[in-house]
Amino acid sequence: MSDNLQDRGSPDRKLIALGEEHEVRYWTQRFGVSEQQLRQAVEQVGNSADEVEKRLRPN
């Protein structure tokens, strides 16, 4: 186990953790949306990255 508290390990790319600033930054950039749009999508469909992507990119 590392003593480095800044090393958070590999993020889980199947779930969106809105409580983690670096996760919000990653997902907003990946989907090309604002933080508000990301939060609304997670509220509507849950924190599954696949479901959020379907909600944000319906085609």
PDBQT receptor file of N, H, CA, C and O in Angstrom, charges set to zero:
ATOM      1  N   MET A   1       0.839  -1.173   0.000  1.00  0.00    +0.000 N 
ATOM      2  CA  MET A   1       0.000   0.000   0.000  1.00  0.00    +0.000 C 
ATOM      3  C   MET A   1       0.886   1.239   0.000  1.00  0.00    +0.000 C 
ATOM      4  O   MET A   1       1.863   1.322   0.744  1.00  0.00    +0.000 OA
ATOM      5  N   SER A   2       0.537   2.175  -0.826  1.00  0.00    +0.000 N 
ATOM      6  H   SER A   2      -0.257   2.107  -1.431  1.00  0.00    +0.000 HD
ATOM      7  CA  SER A   2       1.320   3.396  -0.966  1.00  0.00    +0.000 C 
ATOM      8  C   SER A   2       0.987   4.399   0.137  1.00  0.00    +0.000 C 
ATOM      9  O   SER A   2      -0.153   4.482   0.595  1.00  0.00    +0.000 OA
ATOM     10  N   ASP A   3       1.992   5.152   0.550  1.00  0.00    +0.000 N 
ATOM     11  H   ASP A   3       2.917   5.085   0.178  1.00  0.00    +0.000 HD
ATOM     12  CA  ASP A   3       1.775   6.232   1.506  1.00  0.00    +0.000 C 
ATOM     13  C   ASP A   3       1.416   7.533   0.803  1.00  0.00    +0.000 C 
ATOM     14  O   ASP A   3       1.108   8.529   1.459  1.00  0.00    +0.000 OA
ATOM     15  N   ASN A   4       1.451   7.533  -0.522  1.00  0.00    +0.000 N 
ATOM     16  H   ASN A   4       1.700   6.725  -1.054  1.00  0.00    +0.000 HD
ATOM     17  CA  ASN A   4       1.148   8.717  -1.309  1.00  0.00    +0.000 C 
ATOM     18  C   ASN A   4      -0.367   8.891  -1.387  1.00  0.00    +0.000 C 
ATOM     19  O   ASN A   4      -1.043   8.139  -2.090  1.00  0.00    +0.000 OA
ATOM     20  N   LEU A   5      -0.898   9.873  -0.675  1.00  0.00    +0.000 N 
ATOM     21  H   LEU A   5      -0.349  10.484  -0.105  1.00  0.00    +0.000 HD
ATOM     22  CA  LEU A   5      -2.335  10.098  -0.661  1.00  0.00    +0.000 C 
ATOM     23  C   LEU A   5      -2.851  10.705  -1.958  1.00  0.00    +0.000 C 
ATOM     24  O   LEU A   5      -4.057  10.704  -2.206  1.00  0.00    +0.000 OA
ATOM     25  N   GLN A   6      -1.954  11.221  -2.784  1.00  0.00    +0.000 N 
ATOM     26  H   GLN A   6      -0.974  11.222  -2.583  1.00  0.00    +0.000 HD
ATOM     27  CA  GLN A   6      -2.360  11.788  -4.066  1.00  0.00    +0.000 C 
ATOM     28  C   GLN A   6      -2.557  10.708  -5.123  1.00  0.00    +0.000 C 
ATOM     29  O   GLN A   6      -3.218  10.946  -6.133  1.00  0.00    +0.000 OA
ATOM     30  N   ASP A   7      -1.995   9.533  -4.904  1.00  0.00    +0.000 N 
ATOM     31  H   ASP A   7      -1.458   9.340  -4.084  1.00  0.00    +0.000 HD
ATOM     32  CA  ASP A   7      -2.130   8.426  -5.848  1.00  0.00    +0.000 C 
ATOM     33  C   ASP A   7      -3.431   7.701  -5.550  1.00  0.00    +0.000 C 
ATOM     34  O   ASP A   7      -3.529   6.952  -4.578  1.00  0.00    +0.000 OA
ATOM     35  N   ARG A   8      -4.409   7.924  -6.380  1.00  0.00    +0.000 N 
ATOM     36  H   ARG A   8      -4.329   8.532  -7.170  1.00  0.00    +0.000 HD
ATOM     37  CA  ARG A   8      -5.728   7.352  -6.146  1.00  0.00    +0.000 C 
ATOM     38  C   ARG A   8      -5.920   6.025  -6.872  1.00  0.00    +0.000 C 
ATOM     39  O   ARG A   8      -6.986   5.416  -6.777  1.00  0.00    +0.000 OA
ATOM     40  N   GLY A   9      -4.911   5.578  -7.586  1.00  0.00    +0.000 N 
ATOM     41  H   GLY A   9      -4.046   6.072  -7.664  1.00  0.00    +0.000 HD
ATOM     42  CA  GLY A   9      -5.031   4.327  -8.316  1.00  0.00    +0.000 C 
ATOM     43  C   GLY A   9      -5.795   4.523  -9.611  1.00  0.00    +0.000 C 
ATOM     44  O   GLY A   9      -6.120   5.647  -9.994  1.00  0.00    +0.000 OA
ATOM     45  N   SER A  10      -6.070   3.439 -10.265  1.00  0.00    +0.000 N 
ATOM     46  H   SER A  10      -5.806   2.526  -9.954  1.00  0.00    +0.000 HD
ATOM     47  CA  SER A  10      -6.787   3.495 -11.535  1.00  0.00    +0.000 C 
ATOM     48  C   SER A  10      -8.260   3.777 -11.290  1.00  0.00    +0.000 C 
ATOM     49  O   SER A  10      -8.893   3.115 -10.467  1.00  0.00    +0.000 OA
ATOM     50  N   PRO A  11      -8.808   4.754 -11.998  1.00  0.00    +0.000 N 
ATOM     51  CA  PRO A  11     -10.230   5.028 -11.840  1.00  0.00    +0.000 C 
ATOM     52  C   PRO A  11     -11.058   3.917 -12.477  1.00  0.00    +0.000 C 
ATOM     53  O   PRO A  11     -10.613   3.272 -13.426  1.00  0.00    +0.000 OA
ATOM     54  N   ASP A  12     -12.240   3.697 -11.964  1.00  0.00    +0.000 N 
ATOM     55  H   ASP A  12     -12.602   4.220 -11.193  1.00  0.00    +0.000 HD
ATOM     56  CA  ASP A  12     -13.153   2.719 -12.533  1.00  0.00    +0.000 C 
ATOM     57  C   ASP A  12     -13.878   3.396 -13.683  1.00  0.00    +0.000 C 
ATOM     58  O   ASP A  12     -14.710   4.275 -13.457  1.00  0.00    +0.000 OA
ATOM     59  N   ARG A  13     -13.580   3.009 -14.888  1.00  0.00    +0.000 N 
ATOM     60  H   ARG A  13     -12.904   2.295 -15.071  1.00  0.00    +0.000 HD
ATOM     61  CA  ARG A  13     -14.150   3.668 -16.062  1.00  0.00    +0.000 C 
ATOM     62  C   ARG A  13     -15.550   3.172 -16.404  1.00  0.00    +0.000 C 
ATOM     63  O   ARG A  13     -16.109   3.559 -17.430  1.00  0.00    +0.000 OA
ATOM     64  N   LYS A  14     -16.120   2.320 -15.556  1.00  0.00    +0.000 N 
ATOM     65  H   LYS A  14     -15.666   2.005 -14.723  1.00  0.00    +0.000 HD
ATOM     66  CA  LYS A  14     -17.489   1.861 -15.769  1.00  0.00    +0.000 C 
ATOM     67  C   LYS A  14     -18.485   2.680 -14.954  1.00  0.00    +0.000 C 
ATOM     68  O   LYS A  14     -19.684   2.672 -15.230  1.00  0.00    +0.000 OA
ATOM     69  N   LEU A  15     -17.973   3.388 -13.945  1.00  0.00    +0.000 N 
ATOM     70  H   LEU A  15     -16.999   3.394 -13.721  1.00  0.00    +0.000 HD
ATOM     71  CA  LEU A  15     -18.832   4.176 -13.069  1.00  0.00    +0.000 C 
ATOM     72  C   LEU A  15     -18.325   5.609 -12.983  1.00  0.00    +0.000 C 
ATOM     73  O   LEU A  15     -17.122   5.859 -13.064  1.00  0.00    +0.000 OA
ATOM     74  N   ILE A  16     -19.250   6.540 -12.819  1.00  0.00    +0.000 N 
ATOM     75  H   ILE A  16     -20.227   6.337 -12.754  1.00  0.00    +0.000 HD
ATOM     76  CA  ILE A  16     -18.903   7.952 -12.712  1.00  0.00    +0.000 C 
ATOM     77  C   ILE A  16     -19.053   8.374 -11.253  1.00  0.00    +0.000 C 
ATOM     78  O   ILE A  16     -20.140   8.283 -10.683  1.00  0.00    +0.000 OA
ATOM     79  N   ALA A  17     -17.962   8.834 -10.657  1.00  0.00    +0.000 N 
ATOM     80  H   ALA A  17     -17.079   8.908 -11.121  1.00  0.00    +0.000 HD
ATOM     81  CA  ALA A  17     -17.964   9.280  -9.260  1.00  0.00    +0.000 C 
ATOM     82  C   ALA A  17     -18.000  10.805  -9.233  1.00  0.00    +0.000 C 
ATOM     83  O   ALA A  17     -16.965  11.460  -9.354  1.00  0.00    +0.000 OA
ATOM     84  N   LEU A  18     -19.190  11.360  -9.076  1.00  0.00    +0.000 N 
ATOM     85  H   LEU A  18     -20.030  10.827  -8.978  1.00  0.00    +0.000 HD
ATOM     86  CA  LEU A  18     -19.332  12.815  -9.099  1.00  0.00    +0.000 C 
ATOM     87  C   LEU A  18     -18.684  13.497  -7.905  1.00  0.00    +0.000 C 
ATOM     88  O   LEU A  18     -18.466  14.708  -7.939  1.00  0.00    +0.000 OA
ATOM     89  N   GLY A  19     -18.376  12.767  -6.869  1.00  0.00    +0.000 N 
ATOM     90  H   GLY A  19     -18.553  11.783  -6.842  1.00  0.00    +0.000 HD
ATOM     91  CA  GLY A  19     -17.739  13.339  -5.692  1.00  0.00    +0.000 C 
ATOM     92  C   GLY A  19     -16.245  13.538  -5.850  1.00  0.00    +0.000 C 
ATOM     93  O   GLY A  19     -15.596  14.110  -4.973  1.00  0.00    +0.000 OA
ATOM     94  N   GLU A  20     -15.695  13.074  -6.956  1.00  0.00    +0.000 N 
ATOM     95  H   GLU A  20     -16.222  12.609  -7.667  1.00  0.00    +0.000 HD
ATOM     96  CA  GLU A  20     -14.258  13.191  -7.217  1.00  0.00    +0.000 C 
ATOM     97  C   GLU A  20     -14.030  14.188  -8.354  1.00  0.00    +0.000 C 
ATOM     98  O   GLU A  20     -14.445  13.954  -9.489  1.00  0.00    +0.000 OA
ATOM     99  N   GLU A  21     -13.369  15.295  -8.037  1.00  0.00    +0.000 N 
ATOM    100  H   GLU A  21     -13.032  15.485  -7.115  1.00  0.00    +0.000 HD
ATOM    101  CA  GLU A  21     -13.153  16.365  -9.016  1.00  0.00    +0.000 C 
ATOM    102  C   GLU A  21     -12.472  15.859 -10.284  1.00  0.00    +0.000 C 
ATOM    103  O   GLU A  21     -12.858  16.239 -11.389  1.00  0.00    +0.000 OA
ATOM    104  N   HIS A  22     -11.458  15.002 -10.129  1.00  0.00    +0.000 N 
ATOM    105  H   HIS A  22     -11.144  14.694  -9.231  1.00  0.00    +0.000 HD
ATOM    106  CA  HIS A  22     -10.744  14.503 -11.305  1.00  0.00    +0.000 C 
ATOM    107  C   HIS A  22     -11.645  13.622 -12.171  1.00  0.00    +0.000 C 
ATOM    108  O   HIS A  22     -11.467  13.569 -13.388  1.00  0.00    +0.000 OA
ATOM    109  N   GLU A  23     -12.598  12.939 -11.567  1.00  0.00    +0.000 N 
ATOM    110  H   GLU A  23     -12.744  12.982 -10.579  1.00  0.00    +0.000 HD
ATOM    111  CA  GLU A  23     -13.540  12.116 -12.330  1.00  0.00    +0.000 C 
ATOM    112  C   GLU A  23     -14.493  13.011 -13.123  1.00  0.00    +0.000 C 
ATOM    113  O   GLU A  23     -14.758  12.756 -14.298  1.00  0.00    +0.000 OA
ATOM    114  N   VAL A  24     -15.005  14.053 -12.478  1.00  0.00    +0.000 N 
ATOM    115  H   VAL A  24     -14.790  14.260 -11.523  1.00  0.00    +0.000 HD
ATOM    116  CA  VAL A  24     -15.909  14.983 -13.165  1.00  0.00    +0.000 C 
ATOM    117  C   VAL A  24     -15.186  15.612 -14.349  1.00  0.00    +0.000 C 
ATOM    118  O   VAL A  24     -15.748  15.727 -15.438  1.00  0.00    +0.000 OA
ATOM    119  N   ARG A  25     -13.947  16.015 -14.133  1.00  0.00    +0.000 N 
ATOM    120  H   ARG A  25     -13.490  15.922 -13.248  1.00  0.00    +0.000 HD
ATOM    121  CA  ARG A  25     -13.150  16.610 -15.210  1.00  0.00    +0.000 C 
ATOM    122  C   ARG A  25     -12.964  15.613 -16.356  1.00  0.00    +0.000 C 
ATOM    123  O   ARG A  25     -13.131  15.974 -17.521  1.00  0.00    +0.000 OA
ATOM    124  N   TYR A  26     -12.624  14.375 -16.039  1.00  0.00    +0.000 N 
ATOM    125  H   TYR A  26     -12.489  14.082 -15.092  1.00  0.00    +0.000 HD
ATOM    126  CA  TYR A  26     -12.413  13.345 -17.060  1.00  0.00    +0.000 C 
ATOM    127  C   TYR A  26     -13.687  13.116 -17.880  1.00  0.00    +0.000 C 
ATOM    128  O   TYR A  26     -13.649  13.129 -19.110  1.00  0.00    +0.000 OA
ATOM    129  N   TRP A  27     -14.814  12.907 -17.192  1.00  0.00    +0.000 N 
ATOM    130  H   TRP A  27     -14.846  12.897 -16.193  1.00  0.00    +0.000 HD
ATOM    131  CA  TRP A  27     -16.042  12.555 -17.900  1.00  0.00    +0.000 C 
ATOM    132  C   TRP A  27     -16.604  13.733 -18.700  1.00  0.00    +0.000 C 
ATOM    133  O   TRP A  27     -17.145  13.521 -19.785  1.00  0.00    +0.000 OA
ATOM    134  N   THR A  28     -16.493  14.960 -18.201  1.00  0.00    +0.000 N 
ATOM    135  H   THR A  28     -16.053  15.132 -17.320  1.00  0.00    +0.000 HD
ATOM    136  CA  THR A  28     -16.981  16.096 -18.985  1.00  0.00    +0.000 C 
ATOM    137  C   THR A  28     -16.157  16.250 -20.254  1.00  0.00    +0.000 C 
ATOM    138  O   THR A  28     -16.703  16.566 -21.312  1.00  0.00    +0.000 OA
ATOM    139  N   GLN A  29     -14.855  16.032 -20.161  1.00  0.00    +0.000 N 
ATOM    140  H   GLN A  29     -14.412  15.775 -19.302  1.00  0.00    +0.000 HD
ATOM    141  CA  GLN A  29     -14.007  16.103 -21.356  1.00  0.00    +0.000 C 
ATOM    142  C   GLN A  29     -14.294  14.946 -22.302  1.00  0.00    +0.000 C 
ATOM    143  O   GLN A  29     -14.360  15.137 -23.516  1.00  0.00    +0.000 OA
ATOM    144  N   ARG A  30     -14.462  13.769 -21.763  1.00  0.00    +0.000 N 
ATOM    145  H   ARG A  30     -14.408  13.614 -20.776  1.00  0.00    +0.000 HD
ATOM    146  CA  ARG A  30     -14.709  12.587 -22.602  1.00  0.00    +0.000 C 
ATOM    147  C   ARG A  30     -16.011  12.716 -23.377  1.00  0.00    +0.000 C 
ATOM    148  O   ARG A  30     -16.070  12.384 -24.561  1.00  0.00    +0.000 OA
ATOM    149  N   PHE A  31     -17.061  13.200 -22.709  1.00  0.00    +0.000 N 
ATOM    150  H   PHE A  31     -17.014  13.470 -21.747  1.00  0.00    +0.000 HD
ATOM    151  CA  PHE A  31     -18.359  13.313 -23.365  1.00  0.00    +0.000 C 
ATOM    152  C   PHE A  31     -18.562  14.670 -24.040  1.00  0.00    +0.000 C 
ATOM    153  O   PHE A  31     -19.522  14.838 -24.792  1.00  0.00    +0.000 OA
ATOM    154  N   GLY A  32     -17.690  15.628 -23.790  1.00  0.00    +0.000 N 
ATOM    155  H   GLY A  32     -16.910  15.491 -23.178  1.00  0.00    +0.000 HD
ATOM    156  CA  GLY A  32     -17.821  16.953 -24.390  1.00  0.00    +0.000 C 
ATOM    157  C   GLY A  32     -19.035  17.711 -23.876  1.00  0.00    +0.000 C 
ATOM    158  O   GLY A  32     -19.740  18.366 -24.644  1.00  0.00    +0.000 OA
ATOM    159  N   VAL A  33     -19.275  17.618 -22.566  1.00  0.00    +0.000 N 
ATOM    160  H   VAL A  33     -18.703  17.086 -21.942  1.00  0.00    +0.000 HD
ATOM    161  CA  VAL A  33     -20.436  18.267 -21.959  1.00  0.00    +0.000 C 
ATOM    162  C   VAL A  33     -19.995  19.103 -20.762  1.00  0.00    +0.000 C 
ATOM    163  O   VAL A  33     -18.856  19.008 -20.304  1.00  0.00    +0.000 OA
ATOM    164  N   SER A  34     -20.913  19.919 -20.271  1.00  0.00    +0.000 N 
ATOM    165  H   SER A  34     -21.838  19.996 -20.643  1.00  0.00    +0.000 HD
ATOM    166  CA  SER A  34     -20.631  20.711 -19.072  1.00  0.00    +0.000 C 
ATOM    167  C   SER A  34     -20.814  19.841 -17.828  1.00  0.00    +0.000 C 
ATOM    168  O   SER A  34     -21.390  18.755 -17.893  1.00  0.00    +0.000 OA
ATOM    169  N   GLU A  35     -20.320  20.331 -16.711  1.00  0.00    +0.000 N 
ATOM    170  H   GLU A  35     -19.852  21.213 -16.659  1.00  0.00    +0.000 HD
ATOM    171  CA  GLU A  35     -20.507  19.609 -15.452  1.00  0.00    +0.000 C 
ATOM    172  C   GLU A  35     -21.992  19.477 -15.130  1.00  0.00    +0.000 C 
ATOM    173  O   GLU A  35     -22.435  18.432 -14.655  1.00  0.00    +0.000 OA
ATOM    174  N   GLN A  36     -22.752  20.520 -15.384  1.00  0.00    +0.000 N 
ATOM    175  H   GLN A  36     -22.392  21.370 -15.770  1.00  0.00    +0.000 HD
ATOM    176  CA  GLN A  36     -24.191  20.482 -15.111  1.00  0.00    +0.000 C 
ATOM    177  C   GLN A  36     -24.875  19.407 -15.957  1.00  0.00    +0.000 C 
ATOM    178  O   GLN A  36     -25.719  18.667 -15.452  1.00  0.00    +0.000 OA
ATOM    179  N   GLN A  37     -24.515  19.316 -17.240  1.00  0.00    +0.000 N 
ATOM    180  H   GLN A  37     -23.829  19.917 -17.650  1.00  0.00    +0.000 HD
ATOM    181  CA  GLN A  37     -25.103  18.293 -18.106  1.00  0.00    +0.000 C 
ATOM    182  C   GLN A  37     -24.748  16.891 -17.616  1.00  0.00    +0.000 C 
ATOM    183  O   GLN A  37     -25.590  15.993 -17.622  1.00  0.00    +0.000 OA
ATOM    184  N   LEU A  38     -23.504  16.710 -17.193  1.00  0.00    +0.000 N 
ATOM    185  H   LEU A  38     -22.820  17.439 -17.187  1.00  0.00    +0.000 HD
ATOM    186  CA  LEU A  38     -23.072  15.416 -16.674  1.00  0.00    +0.000 C 
ATOM    187  C   LEU A  38     -23.863  15.064 -15.421  1.00  0.00    +0.000 C 
ATOM    188  O   LEU A  38     -24.358  13.944 -15.294  1.00  0.00    +0.000 OA
ATOM    189  N   ARG A  39     -23.984  16.004 -14.504  1.00  0.00    +0.000 N 
ATOM    190  H   ARG A  39     -23.582  16.913 -14.607  1.00  0.00    +0.000 HD
ATOM    191  CA  ARG A  39     -24.704  15.748 -13.253  1.00  0.00    +0.000 C 
ATOM    192  C   ARG A  39     -26.180  15.430 -13.518  1.00  0.00    +0.000 C 
ATOM    193  O   ARG A  39     -26.751  14.559 -12.862  1.00  0.00    +0.000 OA
ATOM    194  N   GLN A  40     -26.791  16.119 -14.460  1.00  0.00    +0.000 N 
ATOM    195  H   GLN A  40     -26.327  16.827 -14.993  1.00  0.00    +0.000 HD
ATOM    196  CA  GLN A  40     -28.189  15.850 -14.795  1.00  0.00    +0.000 C 
ATOM    197  C   GLN A  40     -28.350  14.448 -15.376  1.00  0.00    +0.000 C 
ATOM    198  O   GLN A  40     -29.296  13.738 -15.038  1.00  0.00    +0.000 OA
ATOM    199  N   ALA A  41     -27.435  14.057 -16.240  1.00  0.00    +0.000 N 
ATOM    200  H   ALA A  41     -26.666  14.634 -16.514  1.00  0.00    +0.000 HD
ATOM    201  CA  ALA A  41     -27.501  12.725 -16.841  1.00  0.00    +0.000 C 
ATOM    202  C   ALA A  41     -27.341  11.642 -15.775  1.00  0.00    +0.000 C 
ATOM    203  O   ALA A  41     -28.060  10.643 -15.794  1.00  0.00    +0.000 OA
ATOM    204  N   VAL A  42     -26.404  11.833 -14.848  1.00  0.00    +0.000 N 
ATOM    205  H   VAL A  42     -25.820  12.645 -14.832  1.00  0.00    +0.000 HD
ATOM    206  CA  VAL A  42     -26.203  10.857 -13.769  1.00  0.00    +0.000 C 
ATOM    207  C   VAL A  42     -27.451  10.790 -12.889  1.00  0.00    +0.000 C 
ATOM    208  O   VAL A  42     -27.847   9.710 -12.452  1.00  0.00    +0.000 OA
ATOM    209  N   GLU A  43     -28.063  11.930 -12.632  1.00  0.00    +0.000 N 
ATOM    210  H   GLU A  43     -27.741  12.808 -12.987  1.00  0.00    +0.000 HD
ATOM    211  CA  GLU A  43     -29.283  11.952 -11.827  1.00  0.00    +0.000 C 
ATOM    212  C   GLU A  43     -30.407  11.180 -12.521  1.00  0.00    +0.000 C 
ATOM    213  O   GLU A  43     -31.211  10.523 -11.860  1.00  0.00    +0.000 OA
ATOM    214  N   GLN A  44     -30.463  11.258 -13.844  1.00  0.00    +0.000 N 
ATOM    215  H   GLN A  44     -29.811  11.792 -14.382  1.00  0.00    +0.000 HD
ATOM    216  CA  GLN A  44     -31.536  10.619 -14.603  1.00  0.00    +0.000 C 
ATOM    217  C   GLN A  44     -31.338   9.117 -14.784  1.00  0.00    +0.000 C 
ATOM    218  O   GLN A  44     -32.303   8.355 -14.715  1.00  0.00    +0.000 OA
ATOM    219  N   VAL A  45     -30.095   8.683 -15.015  1.00  0.00    +0.000 N 
ATOM    220  H   VAL A  45     -29.311   9.302 -15.071  1.00  0.00    +0.000 HD
ATOM    221  CA  VAL A  45     -29.878   7.268 -15.364  1.00  0.00    +0.000 C 
ATOM    222  C   VAL A  45     -28.964   6.520 -14.406  1.00  0.00    +0.000 C 
ATOM    223  O   VAL A  45     -28.754   5.319 -14.577  1.00  0.00    +0.000 OA
ATOM    224  N   GLY A  46     -28.414   7.195 -13.405  1.00  0.00    +0.000 N 
ATOM    225  H   GLY A  46     -28.584   8.171 -13.266  1.00  0.00    +0.000 HD
ATOM    226  CA  GLY A  46     -27.482   6.542 -12.486  1.00  0.00    +0.000 C 
ATOM    227  C   GLY A  46     -26.046   6.788 -12.904  1.00  0.00    +0.000 C 
ATOM    228  O   GLY A  46     -25.794   7.527 -13.855  1.00  0.00    +0.000 OA
ATOM    229  N   ASN A  47     -25.093   6.171 -12.199  1.00  0.00    +0.000 N 
ATOM    230  H   ASN A  47     -25.297   5.571 -11.426  1.00  0.00    +0.000 HD
ATOM    231  CA  ASN A  47     -23.689   6.492 -12.436  1.00  0.00    +0.000 C 
ATOM    232  C   ASN A  47     -22.961   5.518 -13.363  1.00  0.00    +0.000 C 
ATOM    233  O   ASN A  47     -21.732   5.531 -13.423  1.00  0.00    +0.000 OA
ATOM    234  N   SER A  48     -23.694   4.685 -14.076  1.00  0.00    +0.000 N 
ATOM    235  H   SER A  48     -24.693   4.675 -14.027  1.00  0.00    +0.000 HD
ATOM    236  CA  SER A  48     -23.079   3.815 -15.077  1.00  0.00    +0.000 C 
ATOM    237  C   SER A  48     -22.606   4.668 -16.250  1.00  0.00    +0.000 C 
ATOM    238  O   SER A  48     -23.401   5.384 -16.860  1.00  0.00    +0.000 OA
ATOM    239  N   ALA A  49     -21.327   4.595 -16.564  1.00  0.00    +0.000 N 
ATOM    240  H   ALA A  49     -20.681   4.013 -16.069  1.00  0.00    +0.000 HD
ATOM    241  CA  ALA A  49     -20.775   5.394 -17.659  1.00  0.00    +0.000 C 
ATOM    242  C   ALA A  49     -21.454   5.056 -18.983  1.00  0.00    +0.000 C 
ATOM    243  O   ALA A  49     -21.693   5.945 -19.800  1.00  0.00    +0.000 OA
ATOM    244  N   ASP A  50     -21.767   3.783 -19.200  1.00  0.00    +0.000 N 
ATOM    245  H   ASP A  50     -21.573   3.061 -18.536  1.00  0.00    +0.000 HD
ATOM    246  CA  ASP A  50     -22.430   3.381 -20.446  1.00  0.00    +0.000 C 
ATOM    247  C   ASP A  50     -23.811   4.012 -20.566  1.00  0.00    +0.000 C 
ATOM    248  O   ASP A  50     -24.180   4.501 -21.634  1.00  0.00    +0.000 OA
ATOM    249  N   GLU A  51     -24.573   4.005 -19.479  1.00  0.00    +0.000 N 
ATOM    250  H   GLU A  51     -24.273   3.608 -18.611  1.00  0.00    +0.000 HD
ATOM    251  CA  GLU A  51     -25.923   4.578 -19.507  1.00  0.00    +0.000 C 
ATOM    252  C   GLU A  51     -25.879   6.097 -19.655  1.00  0.00    +0.000 C 
ATOM    253  O   GLU A  51     -26.695   6.679 -20.369  1.00  0.00    +0.000 OA
ATOM    254  N   VAL A  52     -24.934   6.730 -18.986  1.00  0.00    +0.000 N 
ATOM    255  H   VAL A  52     -24.271   6.257 -18.406  1.00  0.00    +0.000 HD
ATOM    256  CA  VAL A  52     -24.792   8.182 -19.106  1.00  0.00    +0.000 C 
ATOM    257  C   VAL A  52     -24.416   8.538 -20.540  1.00  0.00    +0.000 C 
ATOM    258  O   VAL A  52     -24.946   9.497 -21.101  1.00  0.00    +0.000 OA
ATOM    259  N   GLU A  53     -23.513   7.779 -21.129  1.00  0.00    +0.000 N 
ATOM    260  H   GLU A  53     -23.083   7.000 -20.673  1.00  0.00    +0.000 HD
ATOM    261  CA  GLU A  53     -23.125   8.039 -22.516  1.00  0.00    +0.000 C 
ATOM    262  C   GLU A  53     -24.322   7.888 -23.451  1.00  0.00    +0.000 C 
ATOM    263  O   GLU A  53     -24.498   8.705 -24.355  1.00  0.00    +0.000 OA
ATOM    264  N   LYS A  54     -25.134   6.875 -23.254  1.00  0.00    +0.000 N 
ATOM    265  H   LYS A  54     -24.991   6.211 -22.520  1.00  0.00    +0.000 HD
ATOM    266  CA  LYS A  54     -26.337   6.691 -24.080  1.00  0.00    +0.000 C 
ATOM    267  C   LYS A  54     -27.274   7.879 -23.935  1.00  0.00    +0.000 C 
ATOM    268  O   LYS A  54     -27.889   8.315 -24.908  1.00  0.00    +0.000 OA
ATOM    269  N   ARG A  55     -27.382   8.406 -22.712  1.00  0.00    +0.000 N 
ATOM    270  H   ARG A  55     -26.882   8.051 -21.921  1.00  0.00    +0.000 HD
ATOM    271  CA  ARG A  55     -28.266   9.548 -22.447  1.00  0.00    +0.000 C 
ATOM    272  C   ARG A  55     -27.740  10.817 -23.122  1.00  0.00    +0.000 C 
ATOM    273  O   ARG A  55     -28.507  11.606 -23.674  1.00  0.00    +0.000 OA
ATOM    274  N   LEU A  56     -26.428  10.997 -23.068  1.00  0.00    +0.000 N 
ATOM    275  H   LEU A  56     -25.805  10.356 -22.620  1.00  0.00    +0.000 HD
ATOM    276  CA  LEU A  56     -25.837  12.210 -23.629  1.00  0.00    +0.000 C 
ATOM    277  C   LEU A  56     -25.643  12.131 -25.138  1.00  0.00    +0.000 C 
ATOM    278  O   LEU A  56     -25.657  13.152 -25.826  1.00  0.00    +0.000 OA
ATOM    279  N   ARG A  57     -25.461  10.921 -25.649  1.00  0.00    +0.000 N 
ATOM    280  H   ARG A  57     -25.449  10.092 -25.090  1.00  0.00    +0.000 HD
ATOM    281  CA  ARG A  57     -25.255  10.704 -27.089  1.00  0.00    +0.000 C 
ATOM    282  C   ARG A  57     -26.289   9.697 -27.575  1.00  0.00    +0.000 C 
ATOM    283  O   ARG A  57     -25.983   8.515 -27.728  1.00  0.00    +0.000 OA
ATOM    284  N   PRO A  58     -27.507  10.158 -27.817  1.00  0.00    +0.000 N 
ATOM    285  CA  PRO A  58     -28.591   9.226 -28.127  1.00  0.00    +0.000 C 
ATOM    286  C   PRO A  58     -28.421   8.427 -29.426  1.00  0.00    +0.000 C 
ATOM    287  O   PRO A  58     -29.085   7.406 -29.600  1.00  0.00    +0.000 OA
ATOM    288  N   ASN A  59     -27.567   8.860 -30.320  1.00  0.00    +0.000 N 
ATOM    289  H   ASN A  59     -27.028   9.690 -30.178  1.00  0.00    +0.000 HD
ATOM    290  CA  ASN A  59     -27.429   8.134 -31.599  1.00  0.00    +0.000 C 
ATOM    291  C   ASN A  59     -26.422   7.064 -31.481  1.00  0.00    +0.000 C 
ATOM    292  O   ASN A  59     -26.167   6.347 -32.448  1.00  0.00    +0.000 OA
TER     293      ASN A  59
